[in-house]
Amino acid sequence: MDLIKPEDFLSKLCMDTFAGYAQAQIKKARGLNKKINRPLDAELKSVLNFCFVIYNNGSVPIREWLTDHKFTQQECGLVNLDHFRNVYLLSIKSN
């Protein structure tokens, strides 16, 4: 900002507009929502991190449900449930 000189602009309004824009850009660059201030998790999330099963009058993460019922992800399939958005039926491959 020290490099901005009033004589380099056509008018005071032009200088104020440019200086305001420059200050806003610097503020954005130092913003608190930048990834550098919020490092990524060490473990990348998979689809299973966002899947839940309706169970016992509530919902539980699917990984927990699979472990409790001794199933693996490979034994399961999903079928789209008609007339429900983002709801699927879970089918288990029988042995």
N, C-alpha and C positions, 0 to 999 in steps of 0.2 A: 504494500500500500504506500510505502515511502516513495516509490518511483512515480507515482501519479502526481503530475504538476498541473496547476490550474491553467497555465499558458498553453498547454497542449490541446485544449478543448475550445470549441466554438462559443460555448456559453456555460454559465454556472449550472444551468439545468442539465446540460449534457454531461458535465463533469459529475454532478450528483447522481445522475442516473447510472453512469458507468461505474462509479465508485460503489454505489449501493449494490449493483449486480455483482461486482467482484467480491464484496464482503459476503453476500449471500452464498456465492459459490464456495468460498473458503469455509464458511460455517457448515455447509452441507458436507464438505469433504472431511470435516472433523466431527461429523455427527455421531451420536451414540449408537445408532442402529447399523453401523458398518460391521461387516463380517470380522474385521480385524479386532473389534471389541467384543465380538461374540464368536469365539472359535467353534468350529464344527465338532460334533461328537466324534469320538474316536471310532465308534462303531456306526457304520452306515445303516440306516433303517431300511427294512424290507417291507413288503406288503403286509406281512404277518403282524408287524407292529401296529397296524391300524385296523385289524380285524378283531371283532368281538363276537361271542356266542351268547345268546340269551339262555340263561341257566339259573335255576333256583330263584325266581322272581327278581332277577337282575341280569347283569351282563359281566362276563369275565373275558380277559384276553384269550384269544384262540390258542396261543402257545400253552398257556396254563391249562386250558380245558383239554387239549390233546395229551399233555403230560399226565393229567389226573386220570384220563380214560385209557391210557396206554396205547394211543394211536400215533402214527407219524403223519407228517404232511403228505407224503407220497401215497398214503392210503385214502386220502380225501379228495373229493371233487366238489365243485360249486355249480349250482344251477340257478339261473336268473329266476326270481320269483315274480310272476306277472303282476302288474298293477302296483308294485312297490318299488320305489326308487332306491337304489343302493342296498337292496336286501336280497340275500341269496340263501338257498337251501344247501345245507352241508350234507353230502352223501359220503358214506363210509364204505369202502370196498370190503366185502366179506371174504373171509378165507375159506 
